[in-house]
Amino acid sequence: MMNSFYNKRLLHISAILGGMLLATPAMAYCPNGSESGGQCWAPIGPQGRMVVIGPAQPNNSYRNQITVVVSQVPPPDPQIKCKAPVNGTQQCTKYYDYDLKKVEQTYTALLSGGLIGEVSHYYPNGKLKSVMNFNKQGRLQGKSTLYWENGQLQSVMNYNAQEKLDGKITHYWENGKLKAAIDYKNGLADGFSHEYDQSGKLIAIWQFERDREVHLQEMNGNVKHGTEMFFRLNKDRKNEGYHGIEWNNGKKVREERLE
């Protein structure tokens, strides 16, 4: 995603971090200039991965005490290959290896910053890991799908325009069986959550109101079995169980209620 900025300045810097002076100069990259107030990047670790180090400040200084010394042109990331920009976007592929054989991620970047459209991640074995969707403003929106490394579906989620979970969210066991189906509204669990064991048998039903538990029913398939609990807010506005019932394969065996 740094490809479009290769003609910008790369600055050698010396840094004082945690009270220790770094003997080896680091390299900072400020796309909008060293005194612009815009973000600057520096390579971290043996791979030289570029990370944000803070905004450029007037007088060639940074809030984290990094000081500009000289300037150069940044080298491209050898593990990212991008096509020529088109209409303010750029299609890119990131690889696990320098031989460019194992694809890690494919995406379309906005030259103004952020992502747009479908973004796909892959496991090192080449199998699909996740697919996410971003809107024209670069925000996560729409369907996101996760996969286990064996290729089985792991999760299906939907995000609204505010990047919050919305609608029915489903999770799956690694064997492909349904693990849970949960209702969400604007980022909060609201509705029902059905939970299943690895054989696909229903084991619990939860009911939520704006992320607060209001009812739990443990199940043995389609039969009530185990604990049933009703919840309420106490005087301290904390959620508590106030009415409990024990079931044994559909038969009520005990019941307690708090006044």
Residue pairs with C-beta under 8 A, 6 or more apart in sequence:
1 80
1 92
1 109
2 29
2 41
2 50
2 74
2 76
2 77
2 80
3 76
3 77
3 80
3 82
3 90
3 92
4 85
4 90
4 109
4 111
5 29
5 31
5 74
6 73
6 74
6 76
7 73
8 29
8 30
8 31
8 32
8 73
8 74
9 29
9 30
9 33
9 34
9 71
9 72
9 73
10 27
10 28
10 29
10 71
10 72
10 73
10 74
11 27
11 28
11 29
11 30
11 34
11 40
11 68
11 69
11 70
11 71
11 72
12 25
12 26
12 27
12 28
12 68
12 69
12 70
12 71
12 72
13 25
13 26
13 27
13 28
13 42
13 66
13 67
13 68
13 69
14 21
14 22
14 25
14 26
14 66
14 67
14 69
15 21
15 22
15 26
15 64
15 65
15 66
15 67
16 22
16 65
16 66
17 64
17 65
25 69
26 42
26 43
26 66
27 42
27 43
27 72
27 74
28 40
28 41
28 42
28 53
28 62
28 66
28 68
29 40
29 41
29 42
29 50
29 74
30 36
30 38
30 39
30 40
30 41
30 56
31 38
31 39
32 38
32 56
33 56
34 40
34 56
34 60
34 68
34 71
35 56
35 57
35 58
35 59
35 60
36 56
37 55
37 56
37 57
37 58
38 55
38 56
39 52
39 54
39 55
39 56
40 52
40 53
40 54
40 55
40 56
40 62
41 50
41 51
41 52
41 53
42 50
42 51
42 53
42 66
43 49
43 50
43 51
44 50
44 51
50 77
53 62
53 64
53 66
54 62
54 63
54 64
54 66
55 62
55 63
56 62
57 63
60 67
60 68
61 67
61 68
78 98
79 94
79 95
79 96
79 97
79 98
79 100
79 104
80 92
80 93
80 94
80 95
81 92
81 93
81 95
81 100
82 90
82 91
82 92
82 93
82 109
83 90
83 91
83 92
84 90
85 111
88 110
88 111
88 112
89 108
89 109
89 110
89 111
89 116
90 108
90 109
90 111
91 106
91 107
91 108
91 109
92 106
92 107
92 108
92 109
93 103
93 105
93 106
94 103
94 104
94 105
94 106
94 107
95 101
95 102
95 103
95 104
96 102
96 103
96 104
96 124
102 122
102 124
102 126
103 122
103 126
104 121
104 122
104 124
105 119
105 120
105 121
105 122
106 119
106 120
107 115
107 117
107 118
107 119
107 120
108 115
108 116
108 117
108 118
108 119
109 115
109 116
110 116
110 138
113 138
114 134
114 137
114 138
114 139
115 134
115 138
116 134
116 135
116 136
116 138
117 133
117 134
118 131
118 132
118 133
119 131
119 132
119 133
119 134
120 128
120 130
120 131
121 128
121 129
121 130
121 131
122 128
122 129
123 129
123 149
125 149
127 147
127 149
127 150
127 151
128 147
128 151
129 146
129 147
129 149
130 144
130 145
130 146
130 147
131 143
131 144
131 145
132 140
132 144
133 140
133 141
133 142
133 143
133 144
134 140
134 141
135 141
135 142
135 161
139 161
139 163
140 159
140 163
141 159
141 160
141 161
141 163
142 158
142 159
143 156
143 157
143 158
144 155
144 156
144 157
144 158
144 159
145 153
145 155
145 156
145 157
146 153
146 154
146 155
146 156
146 157
147 153
147 154
148 154
148 172
148 174
150 174
152 172
152 174
152 175
152 176
153 172
153 176
154 171
154 172
154 174
155 169
155 170
155 171
155 172
156 169
156 170
157 165
157 169
158 165
158 166
158 167
158 168
158 169
159 165
159 166
160 166
160 186
162 186
162 187
164 184
164 186
164 187
165 184
165 187
166 184
166 185
166 186
166 187
167 183
167 184
168 181
168 182
168 183
168 184
169 180
169 181
169 182
169 183
169 184
170 178
170 180
170 181
170 182
171 178
171 179
171 180
171 181
171 182
172 178
172 179
173 179
173 198
175 198
177 196
177 198
177 199
177 200
178 196
178 200
179 195
179 196
179 198
180 193
180 194
180 195
180 196
181 193
181 194
182 189
182 191
182 192
182 193
182 194
183 189
183 190
183 191
183 192
183 193
183 208
184 190
184 191
185 191
185 210
188 208
188 210
188 211
189 208
189 211
190 208
190 209
190 210
190 211
191 207
191 208
192 205
192 206
192 207
192 208
193 204
193 205
193 206
193 207
193 208
194 202
194 204
194 205
195 202
195 203
195 204
195 205
195 206
196 202
196 203
197 203
201 220
201 221
202 219
202 221
202 222
203 218
203 219
203 220
204 216
204 217
204 218
204 219
205 215
205 216
205 217
205 219
206 213
206 215
206 216
207 213
207 214
207 215
207 216
208 214
212 231
212 233
212 239
213 231
213 239
214 230
214 231
214 232
215 228
215 229
215 230
215 231
216 227
216 228
216 229
216 231
217 224
217 228
218 224
218 225
218 226
218 227
218 228
218 247
219 225
219 226
220 226
220 249
223 249
223 250
224 247
224 250
225 247
225 248
225 249
225 250
226 246
226 247
227 244
227 245
227 246
227 247
228 244
228 245
228 246
228 247
229 241
229 243
229 244
229 245
230 241
230 242
230 243
230 244
231 239
231 240
231 241
231 242
232 239
232 240
232 242
233 239
233 240
234 240
240 258
241 258
242 257
242 258
243 255
243 256
243 257
243 258
244 255
244 256
244 257
245 252
245 254
245 255
245 256
246 252
246 253
246 254
246 255
247 253
